[in-house]
């Protein structure tokens, strides 16, 4: 299949075509099918360690979020400015904003926090492309859990998006603690996250 060029406004016929291709992609069950910079990409089934990390963080976040917020695993969110439709490992947002974006989809800018856990096959997308995409969309907090970081696994918290760029709010090696600021106020002990 050849790549399609996409209208980056996310509203043209090209966008509709690429979304249709994504929806019709016959990927194995459990794989992530995303649109990254206008190109449909398929990521393999996540590992057990990947899923365990997501579940641990999921449980911790529920202890601090407001009652009218929810945590969604692998929810497709639209990033119109980046011609993207990403499926983060976790999305934290008010329930009322679910499916309120373009074409009845959830808009990335409605998320309060997105979490990506790198896999060997998609680490660069999570580290570079998605960091830029989430910042451009104005997502207030992006937590990147990177068990594939060279040298030692790391957790990096990005925030304060401005002009498509995040400020690094904190980076720790697995085994150390990282604090999510308000409205979360949650200290995350990364020592229990499995290492690849």
C-alpha positions as CSV (number, residue, x, y, z in Angstrom):
1,X,0.0,0.0,0.0
2,X,1.3,3.5,-0.8
3,X,1.2,6.3,1.7
4,X,-1.4,9.1,1.1
5,X,-0.7,12.8,1.6
6,X,-3.1,14.2,4.1
7,X,-4.6,17.7,4.5
8,X,-3.1,18.7,7.8
9,X,-6.2,20.7,8.8
10,X,-7.9,17.3,9.5
11,X,-11.1,18.4,7.8
12,X,-10.6,17.7,4.1
13,X,-11.4,14.7,2.0
14,X,-7.8,13.4,2.3
15,X,-8.3,13.2,6.1
16,X,-11.6,11.3,5.6
17,X,-9.8,8.9,3.2
18,X,-6.9,8.1,5.5
19,X,-9.3,7.6,8.5
20,X,-11.3,5.2,6.3
21,X,-8.1,3.3,5.4
22,X,-7.3,3.1,9.1
23,X,-10.7,1.8,10.0
24,X,-10.6,-0.8,7.2
25,X,-7.1,-2.0,8.0
26,X,-7.2,-5.7,8.7
27,X,-4.6,-5.8,11.6
28,X,-4.4,-8.7,14.0
29,X,-6.5,-8.4,17.2
30,X,-4.8,-6.3,19.8
31,X,-2.6,-4.3,17.5
32,X,-2.7,-0.5,17.5
33,X,-3.7,1.1,14.2
34,X,-2.9,4.7,14.3
35,X,-2.4,7.7,12.0
36,X,1.0,9.3,12.6
37,X,1.8,12.3,10.5
38,X,-0.8,11.3,7.9
39,X,0.4,7.7,7.5
40,X,-1.5,4.7,8.8
41,X,0.8,2.6,11.1
42,X,0.3,-0.7,12.8
43,X,2.0,-1.5,16.0
44,X,2.3,-5.1,17.3
45,X,0.5,-6.5,20.3
46,X,2.0,-5.0,23.5
47,X,4.0,-7.3,25.8
48,X,2.8,-8.5,29.2
49,X,5.3,-6.1,30.9
50,X,3.9,-3.2,28.8
51,X,0.3,-4.1,29.9
52,X,1.4,-4.5,33.5
53,X,2.9,-1.1,33.6
54,X,-0.3,0.5,32.1
55,X,-2.5,-1.4,34.7
56,X,-0.3,-0.3,37.6
57,X,-0.5,3.4,36.6
58,X,-4.2,3.1,35.8
59,X,-4.9,1.9,39.3
60,X,-2.8,4.7,40.9
61,X,-4.4,7.4,38.8
62,X,-8.0,6.4,39.8
63,X,-7.1,7.3,43.4
64,X,-6.6,11.0,42.6
65,X,-8.8,12.0,39.6
66,X,-12.2,13.7,40.1
67,X,-15.3,11.5,39.9
68,X,-16.4,12.9,36.6
69,X,-13.1,12.0,34.9
70,X,-12.1,8.7,33.5
71,X,-9.0,6.8,32.4
72,X,-9.2,5.2,28.9
73,X,-6.8,2.6,27.6
74,X,-6.0,2.8,23.9
75,X,-8.7,5.4,23.1
76,X,-8.3,6.9,19.6
77,X,-7.8,10.6,19.9
78,X,-7.6,13.0,17.0
79,X,-4.7,15.5,16.6
80,X,-6.0,17.7,13.7
81,X,-2.9,19.9,13.6
82,X,-0.6,16.9,13.1
83,X,-2.8,14.8,10.8
84,X,-2.9,12.2,13.5
85,X,-5.1,9.7,15.2
86,X,-3.1,8.3,18.2
87,X,-4.0,5.5,20.6
88,X,-2.2,6.3,23.8
89,X,-1.8,3.6,26.4
90,X,-3.8,5.8,28.8
91,X,-5.8,8.9,28.4
92,X,-7.2,10.8,31.4
93,X,-10.0,13.2,30.7
94,X,-13.5,14.4,31.8
95,X,-16.1,11.8,30.7
96,X,-18.2,14.7,29.2
97,X,-15.5,15.3,26.6
98,X,-15.5,11.8,25.2
99,X,-16.5,11.7,21.5
100,X,-17.0,15.5,21.4
101,X,-14.3,16.2,18.8
102,X,-14.4,16.3,15.1
103,X,-16.7,13.7,13.4
104,X,-17.8,12.4,16.9
105,X,-14.2,11.4,17.8
106,X,-12.4,12.4,20.9
107,X,-10.0,15.4,20.4
108,X,-6.5,15.2,21.9
109,X,-6.9,18.7,23.3
110,X,-9.7,17.4,25.6
111,X,-7.2,15.1,27.4
112,X,-5.7,16.2,30.7
113,X,-2.9,13.6,30.6
114,X,-1.8,11.1,28.0
115,X,0.6,8.2,28.8
116,X,2.7,6.3,26.3
117,X,4.8,3.3,27.2
118,X,7.4,2.6,24.5
119,X,7.8,-0.8,22.8
120,X,10.9,-1.7,20.9
121,X,9.1,-1.2,17.6
122,X,7.5,2.2,18.3
123,X,9.9,3.9,20.7
124,X,10.9,6.7,18.3
125,X,7.3,7.6,17.5
126,X,6.6,8.0,21.3
127,X,9.8,9.9,22.0
128,X,9.7,12.3,19.1
129,X,6.6,12.4,16.9
130,X,4.0,12.0,19.5
131,X,5.8,14.3,21.9
132,X,5.5,17.0,19.3
133,X,2.0,16.1,18.3
134,X,0.6,16.2,21.9
135,X,2.4,19.5,22.6
136,X,1.0,21.0,19.4
137,X,-2.5,19.8,20.4
138,X,-2.1,21.5,23.8
139,X,-2.4,18.3,25.9
140,X,-1.3,19.7,29.4
141,X,0.7,16.6,30.5
142,X,2.4,13.8,28.6
143,X,4.0,11.0,30.6
144,X,6.5,8.9,28.6
145,X,7.4,5.6,30.2
146,X,10.4,4.3,28.3
147,X,11.7,0.9,29.3
148,X,13.6,0.8,26.0
149,X,15.7,3.9,26.8
150,X,19.3,3.3,26.0
151,X,21.3,2.6,29.2
152,X,18.5,2.5,31.7
153,X,14.6,2.7,31.6
154,X,13.3,6.2,32.2
155,X,10.1,8.1,33.0
156,X,9.8,11.6,31.5
157,X,7.0,14.1,32.3
158,X,6.3,16.8,29.7
159,X,4.1,19.8,30.4
160,X,3.4,23.5,29.7
161,X,3.0,23.1,26.0
162,X,3.7,26.3,24.1
163,X,4.0,26.7,20.3
164,X,4.1,23.0,19.7
165,X,6.9,22.4,22.3
166,X,6.8,20.9,25.8
167,X,8.9,21.7,28.7
168,X,10.4,18.7,30.5
169,X,9.0,18.8,34.0
170,X,11.0,15.8,35.2
171,X,12.9,12.8,34.2
172,X,13.8,9.8,36.4
173,X,15.3,6.4,36.0
174,X,13.0,3.5,36.8
175,X,13.3,2.9,40.6
176,X,13.0,6.6,41.4
177,X,9.8,8.7,42.1
178,X,8.2,11.2,39.7
179,X,5.4,13.5,40.8
180,X,2.5,14.5,38.6
181,X,1.5,18.1,39.4
182,X,-2.0,19.4,40.0
183,X,-4.7,18.4,39.3
184,X,-3.2,15.0,40.0
185,X,-0.8,15.5,42.9
186,X,0.4,11.9,42.5
187,X,3.8,10.6,43.3
188,X,4.6,7.7,41.0
189,X,7.1,5.1,42.3
190,X,8.6,3.7,39.1
191,X,10.4,1.0,40.9
192,X,7.5,-1.5,40.5
193,X,7.3,-1.1,36.7
194,X,8.7,-4.1,34.9
195,X,11.8,-3.7,32.8
196,X,11.9,-5.3,29.4
